[in-house]
């Protein structure tokens, strides 16, 4: 049986897959089962930070595989400890918990928030505020945290203890804080699945101030925005705030599953033995790959991200067939005049692979995508948008 037939016969029918089988890749280029070349503008949904088959990453992962692939968290391992130190040194965090995904990182953050509140405010302060239009994962609890009704359908009863405020509306957040016994607010600074919408800096700073006023934790979900994607190591570093917790995943591992919950001064001692754990969290192979990613996210790379971002925004703004361009860094949403599904299909036919977020074309290219490939891809987007109004 061919791959597509095998998939349809044996894989759970949870994904609306494109009629495309990827068989190999190199850098920003991928190839299908017919040998057709594509410029990859999605990187596995912001996962392949340096593109496909990145040699530095492969070397780091292979070297670790030749030592040992897994122990358990009953023992110390060097890659786990080294990665935790790197993340703390680059952010000011004090402790890190490793899981395997963004949803697990957010689950950890929720547990940290409720544990912290139990010790510092009282057991009744368990409510977590999230923003409408947010997305925080697909477990029952992180679905409950997600501020979109479309994700809640069919899964009731959801986990209790989540209340939703309007994004970019400080009065809504304060009203939610004042009317509920809260322990934290969790925010994405760019709402990815919500349409690649960046939060207003004044709103974010205002929420940080409200957290101080109400003694609530400020938790920033950097699952998609983090690891250089937005032009700084983490997006919060552009907003002039200091979180109490950040969560991240996706691009951290460069292609292997890993998630991290970073705890700062206020929360560093919240997790205690037996209160949380993970069999695979901090896996040495995944951590070795992540070290090779984080060590290379330097000033030059981040300047390159900003340069590429500016080029995309300037090229697409005011282009015929394009209504608006949103996002931050290389996390970009394009609202088109024509049907976005049609435009996405036409883009694929012409050899580029963007994805969607609500009614927008979404771009998440490798952070080091060559400029000639990026320019070619942008011209195709402009052409397709213009021809499909």
C-alpha positions, 0 to 999 in steps of 0.5 A: 500500500502507498503511504496515503492509503496506509494513512487513511486505513490505519491513522486516526482521522484527526487531520485534514491533510493536504494531498501531499507526501513529504519525502525529504528536505534540505534547509528551506526546501522540501520535496514530495513523493513525485520529486517536486520541490517546494519552499517551506514556509511553515517549518512543521508549524514553527518547529524546524527552526533552522529548516530541514536536515540542519547539519549542526542539529543532526550532529548534536542529536547523533552524538547523543544517540551514540551515548544513550537515548534515554534514562529516566528522571530518576538519574541526572543527565548532562543535556537536560542540566545544560539546556536548563542552564542555557535557558535560565542564563538567557532569560533570567529564569531560575528553574525549568521543568521539561515536558514533551509539548506546548500543551504539557508546558502549559499544563505545568504552568497551570499547576505552578500557578495553582500551587503558588496561589495555594501557598501564597493566597489561599486554596480558593484562588484557583481561577486562571484568566486567559484571553478570548481568541487564545489557544493553549493546547489540546488536552482537556485542561489546555482546551479549557484554557483556550478562549475559543468556543469552537475548540470546546464543542463536544468536550464538555464538561471542561476543566473548571477554573478558567475565565476569559477576558477580552484581548487588548481591553485592560478594563475587561482584564481588571473586571475579571481579576476583581470579580473572580478569585484568581491566581494567574493570567496566561497570554500569548503575545501573538495569538497564533491559532487566533489569526496571528494577532499581536497584542498591543504593547500598552495592553501587555504592560497594563496587564503586568501592572494589574498582576502586581496590583492583584498579586496574580502571576503573569504567565506568557505562552511562548510555545509558538512565539519563542526561540527566535521566531519573533525577532528576540529569543522570546517575544516577551523581551520586546514588551518591557515586562518580566513574567513569572512563568513562560512556556515554550516548545515547538522551535525549541527542539528543532524537530524533536518533541520537547516543551519547557516551563520556565519559572522566575523569582516568584515561582522558582521554588513552587514545584517540589518532589512528587508534585509533577513529573514526566517519563520522557521530559528532559529526554537527553536526545531532545535536549541535545538537539535543543542545546544546538538550537538555543546556542545559535540564536544569537544577535546576528540570527535575530537581526536576520529574522527582523530583516526578513520580517521587514521585507515580508511586511513591506512587500505585501502591504498595499499589494493588490489582493492583500487586505492586511499583514499581521504578526511579529518577526517571522510569525506572519498572518496575511489576510487576502481579498480572495478565499484563503483556502483557494489561495493556499492551494494555488500557492502549493501548486506553484511550489510554496508551502504556507499554512492557514490560521483562521481566515489568513495565510500563515507564514512560519519560515525557517529563521535562516531562510535564504533571501533569494528563496524568501523573495521568490516565495513572496512574489508567488504569494503576491501573484496568487493573491492578485489573480484570485481576488 
